[in-house]
Amino acid sequence: MNDPVYASLHAACSRPAPFSRITTDTLWTDEHISAQMLRLHLDPDEHKASRPRAFVERSLEWISRRFVLGPDKRVIDFGCGPGLYTTGFARCGATVAGIDFSRRSLEHARGVATEESLEIEYIEADYRQFRPSGKADLVTLIYQDYCALAPDDRHNLLVGFRELIADCGHLLLDASALTAFEARHEMVLFGERFMDGFWSAGPYFGLQCSLRYEPEHVSLDHFTIFEPERRWEVYNWMQYFEPESLQRELEAAGLRVLEVFANVCGDPYDDAAADLAMIAVAD
């Protein structure tokens, strides 16, 4: 394997062990990429970085009603991004905090809060390690953030949630279902300025190698970016769940599942749906 081009392509199409290589921060902390992510977040019809605005509004209405959000409730949203949910929670009068490690997204969220005179605490931190003080009546982790985490990180986060949830408090999270895993296909894509310049402001070639892992129910989108002066990679992992497997992870962290839904709009669970959502309490 003396040809450097062949070696690079071989590495780009390799099959690493699930969650063995983590590059989560790249999407959210790189100056150029984080700007692209924020643009996708704020597009009301886009679903690559967040769900369409109509879905968010419907889920906010259900969440506020289901958990009776108001001035006597404290809500903490993990992975809050540009504040699509935290803003809605604060409009209900709740005491709200959002945690994210994307400085650019938090700057936008703080700007919206200032414009609307909403008192929202935004914390720039990696929520895999950060633990807020006090207790919360509602903890949220929305848009399948949970699925992108390695197993140990998922467990440690859930243990932290258990300690954070107040008496009579709740955890709401969603996940990708096995139906979505079955729809994934292995493929390789390549192009100049791949994904319309998403990865860099300058010239580059991008290669995407998408893999499925059975029986783990894990997928990987492995991106390799070739710029004139460097080659770098991003690994986007996704774990897929059925209700039983997600419930086992929650129970292993001391959480008890109360209800299962098709999504965070409160729609009835459907085993043909691409997502599932759960409400849990500290056991």
N, C-alpha and C positions, 0 to 999 in steps of 0.2 A: 504494500500500500504506500508506494513512494510518491504517487501523484497527489499533490496537495488538494487539487480540485476534487478528485475522487474521495479523498479522506474527509473533506468537508461535507460532501454530500452523504457519505456513509454515516457520519456523526449526526447529520440533520435528520436522517431517517432511522435512527437507532430506536430501540424499544427499552427505555429505562424502566426500572421497577416502579410501581405506582408510588407517587409522592416522594420519590427519591431525590428529585431536584426541584427546588422551590425558588421562584423568581417573582413572587406576588407583588413586591413593592414596585417593580419596574413600571407597571401600567399606571400607577397612581402617583409616583414621585418624579418620573422623568418629565422635564419641562415640556417637551413637544407632545409626548404621548398623553400626559395628563390633560393637556388642552383638548386633544381629540376626545378623550373620555368624557370630559365635561360637556363638550358639544353634543355628544350622543345622549348623555344624561338629560339634557335640557330640551332635546327634540321631542315634542309631544307625541309623535307617531313612531318613535324609534323604540326597539326592544333589545338592543345589543348591550346597553349598559344599564338600563332601567326599563321598567315596563311602561307602556304607553300611558299618557297622562290620564285618559279616561279610566284606565284600570286603577291607577294610583288614587284618583278621587273616589272611586267606588270603594276601594279597600279602606281609605281613611274614614269614610262614612260608617262602614261596618265596624272597624276597630274602635272608633270613638263611642259607638253605641254599645258594642259588646262589653267593653271594659269601663263604661261610664266615665269617660275622661272629663275632668273638670279641675277646678282650683285645688281640690284636695288630693290630687293624684300626681305622683312623680313617675315620669317615663324616661327611660334611657334607651336610645337607638344605637345599636352597634353597627358600624359600617354605614354611617348616615349619609355619606356622599354630600351632594349639594343641598341637602335639607328638604327633599321632597316630602318626607314623612315627618321630620321634626317640626317643620313649619306648620303642617296640619295639626299635629298634636298640640302645639302651643296656641293655635287659634281657638282650641277648645278650652283654654285657660289652664291647662296642666303645667306643672313645673317640668321642664324638658332639658335633657342633655343629649348631645350627639357626639359620637366618637368615630374618628376616621384618621387615616394617616396621609390623606391627600390634602396638602396645603391649598392647592388651587380650588378644590371642591369646597373646602371649609371657608375660604375667602368669599366665595359666591354665597354660601349659606349665611354667613354673618352679614353680608350686604343685604340680603332679603330680610333678615330679622330686623336690621336697623331701619329699613324702609317701612316695615309694618309695625315698628315699635314693639317687637316681641322680645321678651327676655329669654333667650335660649343660650345655654352654656355649650359651647363647642370646644372639644378637646382634641388636639392633634396628637395622636398616639396610635401605636399598633395595638389593636384591641386583643390580640392574642396574649399580650403580656400585661396590658394596663387593667387595673382593677379600681373602679370608682369607689369612693367612700359612701357610707350610708346604705340605705335600702331603697328599692324601687318597687312601685306598685305594678309596673309593666316594663318588661325587658323585651325588646324586639331585635330580631336579626332577619332581615327581609331581602328578597331577591336572590335566594340560593347562595348567599355568602357562605353558609355552613358547608355546602358541597365542595367548595374550592379549598377547604382546609385539610391538612393531613390528619390521619386518625388521632394521633396524640394531641394535636392542637384542638381538634374537636372535643375530645374528652376534657382537656384542661379548661376549655372555655365553658363547657357545660357545668363543670364543678364550680367555676367562678359565678356563673349565673345562679346556681343553687344558693350560694352564700349571699348573693345580691338581692334575691327576691324577698320582699317583705312577707309577713304573715298575711295570708289572703291575696298575695300578689301572684302574677302570672308571667310566663314566658310565652312569646309567640314567635315561631320561626317557620320558614318554608324550605322546601328542598325539591330537587328534581326527582321525578319518579322513574320507575323502570320502563315505562312506556317511552319516555324520552331517550333512554339508553338504547332501546331496540331500534329507534329511528336513526341512531348514529351510524355512520359508515366510515371505514378506513379509506383514506385518500391522500394524495399528495398534490399540492397546488404550488405554482411558481410564477413569479412575474416581476417585471421592473416596476419600482415604486408600488409594490404589492399592497393592496387594499387602499389604493388612491392616496398614497402619501401618508398613511396613518402612522407609520413607524419612524419616519425621520423627515425633517424639512429638506435635507439634501438628497443627492442621488443614492439609490440603493437597489438591491434586488432582495426579494423576500421569498422564503420557502416555508410552506405550512405542511406539516406531516400530522395527520389526524389518525389516532389509534384507539382501538377498543381493547379492554382487558376483561376477559372472562376467566374465572367466575366472579371476579372482584366487583363487577359492575362499576368500572371506572373508565373514563375516557380521558384522552390527552390531545390537546391541540398544541403541537410543538412548533414554534415559529423560530426560524433562523434568519437573521438579517445580515446581509452582506453589504457593508459600506466600503468606500475606497480605502479606508485606513483600519478597519476592524470588522470582525465578525462577532455577533452576539446573539443570545437566545432568550426566549421567553417560553415557559412551560405553564400552560393553563390546564390544570387538572379539574376533573369533575367527578364527584361520587354520586351515584344514583341509589335511591332508596325505595323500598316498599314500606308500608306502615309498620310492619313488624320489626324490620331491621332498624329503622329510625327510633322506634320505641325502645328497643334494646339499648341503644346508645344513650338515650335519655335516662333510662332506669339505672344504667351503670354509673351515672353521675349523681344519683340520688334525686331524680326528677320523676314525677308521676304524670302520665299523659291523661288529660281530661277529655279532649275532643280532637277529632281528625277531620280535616276539610280538604277540598280540592285545591284551595288557594287561600290567600290572605284577604279575600273578599267574603269569606264565610260560605262559599258555595259547598253543597254536599259533596263528600268524598266520592270519587269515581275512579275505579281502578284502570280506566282507559285514559285518564287525564295525564298530562305531561308533568304536573306538579302535585305536591301535597303540602299541607300545612298542619301544624299541631299547636295546641295550647297545653302547657304543662305547668305544674306547681311543684314546690319543694316538698319532697316526701318526708 
